[in-house]
């Protein structure tokens, strides 16, 4: 037990070492996401609830970013920061550290439940958390919200298996609900791809293993219900997200496979070391698969052939792996996907699941070794395979340590944006001032309204917004001419009242392959002729999806609380019965 804790702690601390022991800002999106958590912290501290909107000098007012991107994740981190007395950085680090532990602990727990003994149970977890792309997500890309969602997935799987196979107890239920909240409340792309691939893999395994009659359907339905409740806690932003996503600028953005083809080659993916393509714009983005772990898994494959379920596990991992590599390496396969799957932006984003599939292959291999040892059938070959796995894992740890500390992760594209040398500097300004690392543009600006040409404009002051309400007597352009504003909110999310009405939007265009949209600002017009200042009121609109989303969150929270109370009462009665006996 102690050796397991020591190994897991060392692995988590190794991965987290640049986060914990430096003040580096890493790639721009790292400090962007930290700033977003700080923004929610300010809102929660002032009004005791999160918001769907940003109010900033650069982007304008009522920008509905949190309706489409990590609403719950940033709210949780911001709330923790408020509880810690305004320490956003500490809250950010603690939540990130918990995510790393969830990824490692989830895979280790999964291995233990399946029967893997001794140090072998750590191998799948180490293979995954030291993989090139998993490291790149956090430090090389700075895609913190994506990293959090990816890290929660192994814990969702492990807790689900525990509850399907055993008695419901507090710890596994809490782990499942918490991991589901983070997985479904952080990153839309990971939620779509992760859910699809996990469900697909489970169906493939079910078909190959021939275990349909043995499935505990009632327990599976109960676990599915808990997962549904965990996801429903995110309804306050997920429901508007789903309904209005197609109206956002980025909703029409499909990045061609060719835009990142340099990352999708056989030589780049299967290089056992770590390298980036020459001339790339993201110096810390490494996409190599855990090659030595994959080789070991293939070599160990014959050990599983005598057991149908192990063979089914190997076949499932290889089928998923082959499908992922086909999508990554073939432009035709990638571009044949439905548009909502291509919205993953970059094919190399699937390297997350390549690493998970390889970790799964290693898991089946170490399980086969464990069963052979327990059955007294271990030979010198088994010992050789165990040593080989140890060497492969050690190599992975070594190149991971190099990737964590040696390469440059900063991106500087002045005057547009730049990484921070010290991440604390990103939080040094007022909450209405975006950090200099901001590179997202108006990705969630509106594209549902018709484009209206204007020659006049009026800008609202974001500091005038209080608790999602702005009331002002505004000297807008005279007459009935339409005028551009600095309001980005979708008209289904923002109510415009007073002496003006919405008549359209400005045009939208993207500045880089992944997005970087500009435009999509609302165009207003006076309701009557005149030249005097008019009263204007801007508020968050309680549209049907927004209201239903909040109701969904409240109902899910109430049901989970009720389940917790019922469980507590039953547990107390059971203990009282034991005492009487």
C-alpha positions in Angstrom: 0.0 0.0 0.0 2.7 2.5 1.0 4.8 1.7 -2.1 1.7 2.3 -4.3 1.1 5.7 -2.6 4.7 6.6 -3.0 4.9 5.7 -6.7 1.6 7.5 -7.5 2.7 10.6 -5.5 6.1 10.8 -7.3 4.4 10.4 -10.7 1.9 13.1 -10.0 4.5 15.4 -8.6 6.8 14.8 -11.6 4.0 15.8 -14.0 3.0 18.8 -11.9 6.5 20.0 -11.2 6.6 22.8 -13.7 3.2 24.0 -12.4 4.2 23.8 -8.7 7.8 24.8 -8.7 7.9 27.6 -11.4 5.9 30.7 -12.1 6.0 30.0 -15.9 2.9 31.2 -17.9 3.5 28.4 -20.5 1.4 28.6 -23.7 -1.0 31.6 -23.9 -4.2 29.6 -23.3 -2.8 28.5 -19.9 -3.0 32.1 -18.6 -6.1 32.8 -20.5 -7.9 30.0 -18.7 -6.4 31.1 -15.4 -7.7 34.6 -16.0 -11.2 33.2 -16.8 -11.2 31.4 -13.5 -10.3 34.7 -11.8 -13.1 36.4 -13.6 -15.6 34.0 -12.3 -14.0 34.4 -8.9 -14.7 38.1 -8.9 -18.3 37.6 -10.0 -19.0 34.9 -7.4 -17.4 36.9 -4.6 -19.6 39.9 -5.6 -22.9 38.2 -6.4 -22.7 34.6 -5.0 -23.4 33.1 -8.4 -21.4 32.5 -11.7 -22.1 34.2 -14.9 -22.4 33.3 -18.6 -20.8 36.6 -19.8 -17.6 38.5 -20.0 -17.5 42.3 -19.7 -14.2 43.6 -21.0 -12.6 46.6 -22.6 -11.3 44.7 -25.6 -14.3 42.4 -26.4 -17.1 44.6 -25.1 -20.2 43.7 -23.1 -22.2 40.6 -22.7 -19.8 38.2 -24.4 -21.3 34.8 -23.6 -18.1 32.9 -23.4 -19.1 30.8 -20.4 -22.3 29.7 -22.1 -20.1 27.8 -24.6 -16.7 27.1 -22.8 -16.1 25.5 -19.5 -18.9 27.2 -17.6 -18.9 24.8 -14.6 -15.2 24.3 -14.5 -14.4 28.0 -14.3 -17.2 28.5 -11.8 -15.9 25.7 -9.5 -12.3 27.1 -9.7 -13.5 30.6 -9.2 -15.6 29.6 -6.2 -12.6 27.8 -4.7 -10.5 30.9 -5.3 -13.1 33.0 -3.5 -13.1 30.6 -0.5 -9.3 30.8 -0.4 -9.5 34.6 0.0 -9.1 35.6 -3.6 -6.1 33.3 -4.4 -6.9 32.3 -7.9 -3.5 30.9 -8.7 -3.6 28.6 -5.7 -7.1 27.4 -6.6 -6.0 26.9 -10.2 -3.0 24.8 -9.1 -5.1 22.8 -6.6 -7.7 21.9 -9.2 -5.1 21.0 -11.8 -3.2 18.8 -9.3 -6.5 17.1 -8.5 -7.0 16.4 -12.2 -3.6 14.9 -12.6 -4.3 12.7 -9.6 -7.7 11.7 -11.1 -6.1 10.6 -14.4 -3.4 8.6 -12.7 -5.6 7.3 -9.9 -8.4 6.4 -12.2 -6.2 4.1 -14.4 -4.5 2.6 -11.4 -7.8 1.9 -9.7 -9.1 0.4 -12.9 -6.1 -2.0 -13.1 -6.5 -3.0 -9.4 -10.2 -3.8 -9.9 -9.5 -6.0 -12.9 -7.0 -8.0 -10.8 -3.6 -6.6 -11.7 -1.2 -7.0 -8.8 1.9 -5.4 -7.4 3.8 -2.7 -9.3 2.3 -3.8 -12.6 -0.9 -1.9 -11.8 1.0 1.4 -12.2 2.1 0.7 -15.7 -1.1 1.8 -17.6 -1.3 5.0 -15.5 2.3 5.9 -16.1 2.1 5.2 -19.8 -0.9 7.7 -20.1 0.2 10.6 -17.9 3.8 10.6 -19.4 2.5 10.5 -23.0 3.6 13.3 -25.2 0.2 14.8 -26.0 -1.1 14.6 -22.5 1.8 16.7 -21.4 1.4 19.0 -24.3 -2.3 19.7 -23.6 -1.5 21.4 -20.3 1.9 23.0 -20.9 2.6 23.0 -24.7 -0.9 24.1 -25.7 -2.1 25.5 -22.4 -5.6 24.1 -23.1 -6.4 23.8 -19.4 -10.2 23.1 -19.9 -9.4 20.3 -22.3 -6.8 18.9 -19.9 -9.3 18.9 -17.1 -11.9 17.0 -19.1 -9.4 14.4 -20.4 -8.1 13.8 -16.9 -11.5 13.2 -15.5 -12.3 10.4 -18.0 -10.2 7.6 -16.4 -11.9 8.3 -13.1 -15.3 8.1 -14.7 -14.4 4.7 -16.1 -12.9 3.4 -12.9 -15.7 4.5 -10.6 -18.3 3.2 -13.0 -16.7 -0.2 -13.1 -16.5 -0.3 -9.3 -20.2 0.5 -8.9 -21.3 -1.9 -11.6 -19.3 -4.8 -10.0 -19.8 -4.0 -6.3 -22.0 -2.5 -3.6 -22.8 1.2 -3.9 -20.8 3.2 -1.4 -20.1 6.8 -0.7 -16.6 7.0 -2.1 -17.1 5.6 -5.6 -20.4 7.4 -6.0 -18.8 10.8 -5.1 -15.9 10.0 -7.4 -18.2 9.2 -10.3 -20.4 12.2 -9.9 -17.5 14.6 -9.4 -15.6 13.2 -12.4 -18.7 13.4 -14.5 -19.3 17.0 -13.6 -15.8 17.9 -14.6 -15.8 15.7 -17.7 -19.1 17.1 -19.0 -18.6 20.7 -17.7 -15.2 21.6 -19.1 -14.7 21.1 -22.8 -17.3 20.4 -25.5 -14.9 18.7 -27.9 -13.6 16.3 -25.3 -17.2 15.5 -24.1 -18.2 14.6 -27.7 -15.2 12.6 -28.7 -14.5 11.0 -25.3 -18.2 9.9 -24.8 -18.4 8.6 -28.4 -15.2 6.6 -28.2 -15.8 5.1 -24.8 -19.3 4.0 -25.7 -18.0 2.6 -29.0 -15.2 0.7 -27.3 -17.7 -0.7 -24.7 -20.0 -2.0 -27.5 -17.1 -3.5 -29.4 -15.9 -5.3 -26.2 -19.4 -6.5 -25.4 -19.8 -8.0 -28.8 -16.4 -9.7 -28.8 -16.5 -11.0 -25.2 -19.8 -12.7 -25.5 -20.8 -11.7 -22.0 -24.2 -10.3 -22.8 -26.1 -12.7 -20.5 -23.9 -11.9 -17.5 -24.3 -8.1 -17.6 -25.8 -6.6 -14.4 -28.3 -4.5 -16.2 -29.9 -3.0 -13.0 -26.5 -1.8 -11.7 -25.6 -0.5 -15.1 -28.8 1.5 -15.3 -28.2 2.9 -11.8 -24.6 3.9 -12.8 -26.0 5.5 -16.0 -28.4 7.4 -13.8 -25.7 8.8 -11.6 -23.7 9.8 -14.7 -26.8 11.5 -16.1 -27.3 13.4 -12.8 -23.7 14.5 -12.8 -24.0 15.8 -16.3 -27.3 17.4 -15.5 -25.6 19.6 -12.9 -24.0 21.4 -15.9 -27.4 22.1 -17.4 -27.2 25.8 -16.5 -24.7 26.3 -19.3 -24.8 23.0 -21.3 -28.4 23.4 -22.5 -27.9 26.9 -23.9 -24.6 25.7 -25.2 -26.2 22.9 -27.2 -29.1 25.0 -28.4 -27.2 28.1 -29.5 -23.8 26.6 -30.5 -24.6 26.8 -34.2 -25.2 30.6 -33.8 -21.7 31.3 -32.6 -18.9 32.4 -34.9 -16.8 29.3 -34.1 -19.8 27.1 -34.7 -19.1 27.3 -38.5 -15.4 26.7 -38.2 -14.1 23.5 -39.7 -10.3 23.3 -39.9 -9.1 21.4 -42.9 -6.9 18.3 -42.2 -4.1 19.9 -44.3 -3.8 22.8 -41.8 -2.0 20.5 -39.3 -0.8 17.7 -41.7 2.8 18.0 -40.4 1.6 16.6 -37.1 -0.3 13.7 -38.7 2.6 11.8 -40.4 3.7 8.3 -39.5 7.2 9.5 -38.7 6.0 12.2 -36.4 3.5 10.0 -34.5 5.8 7.0 -34.1 9.0 8.7 -33.2 10.0 7.1 -29.9 11.6 10.4 -28.8 9.9 13.8 -28.7 10.0 16.3 -31.6 7.9 19.0 -33.2 7.6 19.8 -36.9 10.0 22.3 -38.3 8.5 25.8 -38.6 5.5 25.1 -36.4 3.8 27.9 -34.5 3.5 25.9 -31.2 6.9 25.0 -30.0 5.7 22.9 -27.1 3.2 20.8 -29.0 4.4 17.1 -29.1 2.1 14.5 -30.5 4.1 11.3 -30.4 2.3 8.1 -29.3 3.8 6.0 -26.4 5.7 3.8 -29.0 7.6 1.5 -26.7 4.5 0.8 -24.6 2.7 0.0 -27.8 5.5 -2.4 -28.9 5.4 -4.1 -25.5 1.6 -4.5 -25.7 1.9 -6.1 -29.1 4.7 -8.5 -28.0 2.6 -9.4 -24.9 -0.5 -10.0 -27.1 -0.1 -13.9 -27.3 -0.5 -14.1 -23.5 -4.1 -13.1 -23.8 -5.2 -15.5 -26.5 -6.2 -18.3 -24.1 -8.8 -16.1 -22.3 -11.7 -14.8 -24.3 -12.3 -11.7 -22.3 -8.6 -10.7 -22.4 -8.5 -11.4 -26.1 -11.6 -9.2 -26.5 -9.8 -6.5 -24.5 -6.8 -6.7 -26.8 -9.0 -6.7 -29.9 -11.0 -3.7 -28.7 -7.9 -1.7 -27.9 -6.3 -2.5 -31.3 -9.6 -1.7 -33.2 -9.9 1.7 -31.4 -6.3 2.4 -32.0 -6.4 1.6 -35.7 -9.5 3.7 -36.2 -8.0 6.7 -34.4 -4.7 6.4 -36.4 -6.7 6.2 -39.6 -8.6 9.4 -38.8 -5.4 11.2 -37.8 -3.2 10.1 -40.7 -5.8 10.1 -43.6 -7.3 13.4 -44.9 -10.0 11.4 -46.6 -11.1 9.6 -43.4 -11.0 12.8 -41.4 -13.0 14.9 -43.9 -15.6 12.1 -44.3 -16.6 12.6 -40.6 -19.8 14.6 -39.8 -19.0 18.3 -39.3 -19.7 18.2 -35.6 -16.8 15.7 -35.2 -14.5 17.7 -37.4 -15.2 20.6 -35.0 -12.4 19.0 -33.0 -10.4 21.5 -35.0 -7.2 19.4 -35.3 -6.9 15.7 -36.1 -3.9 15.4 -33.8 -6.3 16.2 -30.9 -7.2 12.5 -31.1 -3.8 11.6 -29.7 -5.4 11.8 -26.3 -7.3 8.7 -27.1 -4.4 7.0 -28.9 -2.5 7.2 -25.6 -5.5 5.9 -23.7 -5.9 3.0 -26.1 -2.3 2.1 -25.7 -2.6 2.3 -21.9 -5.6 0.0 -22.3 -3.5 -2.5 -24.3 -0.8 -2.4 -21.6 -3.5 -2.9 -19.0 -4.6 -6.1 -20.7 -1.0 -7.3 -21.0 -0.2 -6.8 -17.3 -3.5 -8.5 -16.4 -2.5 -11.5 -18.5 0.9 -11.6 -16.7 -0.9 -11.4 -13.3 -3.2 -14.3 -14.2 -0.3 -16.4 -15.4 1.6 -15.8 -12.2 -1.5 -16.6 -10.1 -2.1 -19.8 -12.0 1.5 -21.0 -11.6 2.2 -20.7 -15.3 4.7 -17.9 -15.3 7.9 -18.7 -17.2 11.2 -16.9 -17.9 9.3 -15.2 -20.8 7.0 -13.6 -18.3 9.9 -12.2 -16.3 11.5 -10.9 -19.4 8.2 -9.2 -20.4 8.0 -7.6 -16.9 11.5 -6.3 -17.2 10.8 -5.0 -20.7 7.8 -3.2 -19.5 9.8 -1.6 -16.7 12.3 -0.4 -19.2 9.6 1.0 -21.5 7.9 2.8 -18.6 11.3 4.2 -17.4 12.0 5.4 -20.9 8.6 7.1 -21.1 9.2 8.8 -17.7 12.6 10.0 -18.9 11.4 11.6 -22.1 8.4 13.0 -20.2 10.8 14.7 -17.7 12.7 16.1 -20.7 9.5 17.5 -22.2 8.4 19.0 -18.9 11.5 21.0 -18.3 13.6 21.5 -21.5 11.5 22.7 -24.4 10.2 26.3 -24.7 6.4 26.5 -24.5 6.1 30.2 -25.0 4.3 31.6 -28.0 4.8 35.3 -29.0 2.8 36.7 -31.9 3.1 40.5 -31.2 1.2 42.7 -31.3 -1.7 40.2 -31.2 -0.8 38.1 -28.1 2.1 36.7 -26.1 2.9 34.2 -23.4 3.7 35.4 -19.9 7.1 34.7 -18.2 5.3 35.0 -14.9 1.7 33.8 -14.9 0.8 36.0 -12.0 1.1 39.0 -14.3 -2.0 37.9 -16.2 -4.0 38.7 -13.1 -2.4 42.1 -12.3 -5.0 44.2 -14.1 -8.7 44.9 -13.5 -11.2 42.2 -14.2 -12.4 44.1 -17.3 -9.0 44.0 -18.9 -8.1 40.8 -20.9 -4.6 39.4 -20.4 -2.0 40.1 -23.1 -2.0 36.3 -23.9 -5.6 36.5 -25.1 -5.8 35.0 -28.6 -9.4 33.8 -29.0 -10.9 36.9 -30.6 -14.7 36.8 -30.7 -15.1 33.1 -31.2 -18.5 33.1 -29.5 -19.8 36.2 -31.1 -23.2 36.1 -32.9 -23.7 34.9 -36.5 -27.4 34.2 -36.4 -28.6 37.7 -37.4 -28.3 39.3 -40.9 -25.2 41.4 -41.5 -26.0 45.1 -41.5 -23.6 47.7 -42.9 -23.0 50.7 -40.6 -21.1 54.0 -40.6 -21.7 54.9 -37.0 -20.9 53.2 -33.7 -21.5 53.3 -30.0 -19.5 51.6 -27.3 -20.9 50.5 -23.9 -18.6 50.8 -20.8 -18.1 47.3 -19.4 -17.6 48.8 -15.9 -21.3 50.0 -16.0 -22.5 46.4 -16.0 -23.6 45.2 -12.6 -24.8 41.6 -12.0 -25.6 41.1 -15.7 -27.5 44.3 -16.0 -26.5 47.6 -17.7 -28.8 50.7 -17.5 -27.5 53.9 -19.1 -28.8 57.1 -20.7 -26.8 56.8 -24.0 -25.9 59.4 -26.6 -26.3 57.0 -29.5 -26.1 58.2 -33.1 -29.0 60.4 -34.2 -31.8 59.3 -36.4 -32.8 55.8 -37.5 -29.4 54.9 -38.9 -28.1 51.5 -37.6 -25.0 51.7 -35.5 -22.4 49.1 -34.5 -21.9 48.4 -30.8 -19.4 46.5 -28.7 -22.0 44.0 -27.6 -21.3 40.4 -28.6 -24.1 38.6 -26.9 -26.4 36.2 -28.8 -29.8 37.9 -29.0 -31.2 34.8 -27.5 -29.0 35.3 -24.4 -29.1 39.1 -24.1 -32.2 41.3 -23.8 -31.9 44.8 -25.3 -34.6 47.2 -24.1 -35.3 50.9 -23.8 -35.0 53.3 -26.8 -33.1 50.9 -29.1 -33.7 47.6 -30.8 -31.5 44.9 -32.4 -31.5 45.0 -36.2 -28.5 42.8 -37.1 -24.8 42.2 -36.6 -21.4 43.1 -38.1 -19.7 40.6 -40.4 -17.5 37.8 -39.0 -14.2 36.5 -40.2 -11.5 34.3 -38.7 -7.9 35.2 -38.5 -6.3 31.8 -38.0 -7.0 28.1 -38.9 -8.3 27.3 -35.4 -10.6 30.2 -35.0 -9.4 33.7 -33.8 -12.7 35.2 -35.0 -13.3 38.9 -35.3 -16.8 40.5 -35.7 -20.3 39.4 -34.8 -21.1 42.5 -32.8 -24.8 43.4 -32.5 -26.0 46.3 -34.6 -28.7 48.5 -32.9 -31.1 51.3 -34.0 -33.2 53.9 -32.3 -36.8 52.9 -32.0 -37.8 56.5 -32.9 -36.3 59.5 -34.7 -34.3 61.9 -32.6 -30.9 63.0 -31.5 -31.2 63.2 -27.7 -29.7 60.5 -25.4 -32.0 57.5 -25.0 -32.4 55.1 -22.1 -31.0 51.6 -22.8 -31.2 48.5 -20.7 -29.1 45.4 -21.4 -29.8 42.3 -19.3 -29.3 38.6 -19.5 -32.3 37.1 -21.3 -34.1 34.3 -19.6 -34.8 32.4 -22.8 -36.4 28.9 -22.6 -33.0 27.0 -22.8 -31.5 29.2 -20.1 -34.4 28.7 -17.8 -34.7 24.9 -18.5 -30.9 24.6 -18.0 -31.1 26.2 -14.6 -34.1 24.0 -13.6 -32.1 20.9 -14.8 -29.2 21.9 -12.6 -31.4 22.5 -9.6 -33.4 19.3 -10.0 -30.2 17.2 -10.4 -28.7 18.8 -7.3 -31.9 18.1 -5.4 -32.0 14.5 -6.5 -28.3 14.0 -5.6 -28.9 15.6 -2.2 -32.0 13.3 -1.7 -29.9 10.2 -2.6 -27.2 11.3 -0.2 -29.7 11.8 2.6 -31.3 8.4 2.0 -27.9 6.7 2.0 -27.0 8.4 5.2 -30.2 7.3 6.9 -29.7 3.7 5.8 -26.1 3.7 6.9 -27.1 5.0 10.3 -29.9 2.4 10.7 -27.5 -0.3 9.7 -24.9 0.8 12.3 -27.6 1.0 15.0 -28.7 -2.6 14.1 -25.1 -3.8 14.4 -24.7 -2.1 17.8 -27.9 -3.8 19.1 -26.7 -7.2 18.0 
